[in-house]
Amino acid sequence: MLYQLKQAYNDNSKLEIMYINQKDQVSQRIIRVLELHEHTIKAYCYKQRALRFFKIENILSGRVIKPYVKQQGA
């Protein structure tokens, strides 16, 4: 998971994550990583439309969302 976080941060890409909160509720989020710390990340959450802090250990899965680039002639 740390690899995807670093990749999204370095590429300024969006990241789709599955996150479990302190109440054991799982949610799907699309975020943009703004700061990467040892145990947490600061990110813009598109679902909440706000800055949020996420515990890295609570991110169950994630995938980098690459921007769509239209091919010439397509």
PyRosetta script that sets phi, psi and omega in degrees:
from pyrosetta import init, pose_from_sequence

init()
pose = pose_from_sequence("MLYQLKQAYNDNSKLEIMYINQKDQVSQRIIRVLELHEHTIKAYCYKQRALRFFKIENILSGRVIKPYVKQQGA")
pose.set_psi(1, -35.9)
pose.set_omega(1, -179.4)
pose.set_phi(2, -61.2)
pose.set_psi(2, -34.9)
pose.set_omega(2, 178.1)
pose.set_phi(3, -60.5)
pose.set_psi(3, -46.9)
pose.set_omega(3, -179.7)
pose.set_phi(4, -64.1)
pose.set_psi(4, -38.6)
pose.set_omega(4, 178.1)
pose.set_phi(5, -62.9)
pose.set_psi(5, -45.8)
pose.set_omega(5, 179.8)
pose.set_phi(6, -65.3)
pose.set_psi(6, -40.9)
pose.set_omega(6, 179.4)
pose.set_phi(7, -62.4)
pose.set_psi(7, -46.9)
pose.set_omega(7, 179.4)
pose.set_phi(8, -62.9)
pose.set_psi(8, -40.4)
pose.set_omega(8, 179.2)
pose.set_phi(9, -64.8)
pose.set_psi(9, -48.7)
pose.set_omega(9, -178.0)
pose.set_phi(10, -66.3)
pose.set_psi(10, -35.5)
pose.set_omega(10, -178.6)
pose.set_phi(11, -90.6)
pose.set_psi(11, -5.1)
pose.set_omega(11, -175.1)
pose.set_phi(12, 56.6)
pose.set_psi(12, 38.2)
pose.set_omega(12, -179.3)
pose.set_phi(13, -95.8)
pose.set_psi(13, 161.1)
pose.set_omega(13, 172.8)
pose.set_phi(14, -78.1)
pose.set_psi(14, 154.9)
pose.set_omega(14, -180.0)
pose.set_phi(15, -132.2)
pose.set_psi(15, 128.4)
pose.set_omega(15, 175.0)
pose.set_phi(16, -94.9)
pose.set_psi(16, 124.5)
pose.set_omega(16, -177.0)
pose.set_phi(17, -127.4)
pose.set_psi(17, 156.9)
pose.set_omega(17, 166.6)
pose.set_phi(18, -108.4)
pose.set_psi(18, 125.1)
pose.set_omega(18, -172.1)
pose.set_phi(19, -128.1)
pose.set_psi(19, 138.2)
pose.set_omega(19, 176.5)
pose.set_phi(20, -112.2)
pose.set_psi(20, 126.9)
pose.set_omega(20, -177.4)
pose.set_phi(21, -91.3)
pose.set_psi(21, -175.0)
pose.set_omega(21, -176.7)
pose.set_phi(22, -65.5)
pose.set_psi(22, -19.3)
pose.set_omega(22, 178.4)
pose.set_phi(23, -95.1)
pose.set_psi(23, 13.2)
pose.set_omega(23, -179.0)
pose.set_phi(24, 62.3)
pose.set_psi(24, 28.5)
pose.set_omega(24, 175.9)
pose.set_phi(25, -95.7)
pose.set_psi(25, 129.1)
pose.set_omega(25, -178.6)
pose.set_phi(26, -96.4)
pose.set_psi(26, 135.0)
pose.set_omega(26, 177.1)
pose.set_phi(27, -138.1)
pose.set_psi(27, 155.1)
pose.set_omega(27, 176.4)
pose.set_phi(28, -101.2)
pose.set_psi(28, 131.7)
pose.set_omega(28, -177.2)
pose.set_phi(29, -133.5)
pose.set_psi(29, 151.5)
pose.set_omega(29, 167.0)
pose.set_phi(30, -114.6)
pose.set_psi(30, 124.4)
pose.set_omega(30, -174.3)
pose.set_phi(31, -131.2)
pose.set_psi(31, 163.8)
pose.set_omega(31, 170.0)
pose.set_phi(32, -124.3)
pose.set_psi(32, 117.0)
pose.set_omega(32, -176.3)
pose.set_phi(33, -72.2)
pose.set_psi(33, 123.0)
pose.set_omega(33, -179.9)
pose.set_phi(34, -103.2)
pose.set_psi(34, -35.4)
pose.set_omega(34, 177.5)
pose.set_phi(35, -142.1)
pose.set_psi(35, 141.7)
pose.set_omega(35, -179.1)
pose.set_phi(36, -121.0)
pose.set_psi(36, 118.0)
pose.set_omega(36, -178.9)
pose.set_phi(37, -115.8)
pose.set_psi(37, 177.9)
pose.set_omega(37, -175.5)
pose.set_phi(38, -61.0)
pose.set_psi(38, -43.0)
pose.set_omega(38, -175.9)
pose.set_phi(39, -119.5)
pose.set_psi(39, -9.2)
pose.set_omega(39, -177.0)
pose.set_phi(40, -138.4)
pose.set_psi(40, 163.8)
pose.set_omega(40, 170.1)
pose.set_phi(41, -128.7)
pose.set_psi(41, 148.5)
pose.set_omega(41, 170.7)
pose.set_phi(42, -103.4)
pose.set_psi(42, 128.2)
pose.set_omega(42, -175.1)
pose.set_phi(43, -146.2)
pose.set_psi(43, 155.9)
pose.set_omega(43, 169.5)
pose.set_phi(44, -87.1)
pose.set_psi(44, 124.4)
pose.set_omega(44, 179.3)
pose.set_phi(45, -99.1)
pose.set_psi(45, 118.5)
pose.set_omega(45, -178.6)
pose.set_phi(46, -72.1)
pose.set_psi(46, -26.4)
pose.set_omega(46, 178.2)
pose.set_phi(47, -68.5)
pose.set_psi(47, -45.8)
pose.set_omega(47, -178.8)
pose.set_phi(48, -89.3)
pose.set_psi(48, -11.0)
pose.set_omega(48, -177.0)
pose.set_phi(49, 54.0)
pose.set_psi(49, 47.6)
pose.set_omega(49, -177.1)
pose.set_phi(50, -160.3)
pose.set_psi(50, 163.9)
pose.set_omega(50, 173.0)
pose.set_phi(51, -72.6)
pose.set_psi(51, 139.1)
pose.set_omega(51, -180.0)
pose.set_phi(52, -140.6)
pose.set_psi(52, 155.4)
pose.set_omega(52, 171.9)
pose.set_phi(53, -108.8)
pose.set_psi(53, 133.4)
pose.set_omega(53, -179.7)
pose.set_phi(54, -122.7)
pose.set_psi(54, 136.0)
pose.set_omega(54, 172.6)
pose.set_phi(55, -77.2)
pose.set_psi(55, 128.4)
pose.set_omega(55, -178.4)
pose.set_phi(56, -60.2)
pose.set_psi(56, -38.1)
pose.set_omega(56, -178.6)
pose.set_phi(57, -65.5)
pose.set_psi(57, -17.8)
pose.set_omega(57, -179.7)
pose.set_phi(58, -94.7)
pose.set_psi(58, -0.8)
pose.set_omega(58, 175.9)
pose.set_phi(59, -85.1)
pose.set_psi(59, 113.0)
pose.set_omega(59, -175.1)
pose.set_phi(60, -77.5)
pose.set_psi(60, -38.4)
pose.set_omega(60, 179.0)
pose.set_phi(61, -159.2)
pose.set_psi(61, 164.7)
pose.set_omega(61, 179.0)
pose.set_phi(62, -165.3)
pose.set_psi(62, 154.3)
pose.set_omega(62, 175.6)
pose.set_phi(63, -146.1)
pose.set_psi(63, 139.8)
pose.set_omega(63, 178.5)
pose.set_phi(64, -73.7)
pose.set_psi(64, 134.7)
pose.set_omega(64, 177.1)
pose.set_phi(65, -100.5)
pose.set_psi(65, 109.0)
pose.set_omega(65, 179.9)
pose.set_phi(66, -80.5)
pose.set_psi(66, 140.2)
pose.set_omega(66, 177.7)
pose.set_phi(67, -66.1)
pose.set_psi(67, 145.3)
pose.set_omega(67, 179.1)
pose.set_phi(68, -73.9)
pose.set_psi(68, 128.9)
pose.set_omega(68, 176.9)
pose.set_phi(69, -119.2)
pose.set_psi(69, 118.3)
pose.set_omega(69, -178.7)
pose.set_phi(70, -72.5)
pose.set_psi(70, 130.4)
pose.set_omega(70, 178.6)
pose.set_phi(71, -75.6)
pose.set_psi(71, 142.3)
pose.set_omega(71, 175.4)
pose.set_phi(72, -65.7)
pose.set_psi(72, 136.2)
pose.set_omega(72, 179.4)
pose.set_phi(73, 83.8)
pose.set_psi(73, -0.1)
pose.set_omega(73, -178.9)
pose.set_phi(74, -93.3)
pose.dump_pdb("model.pdb")
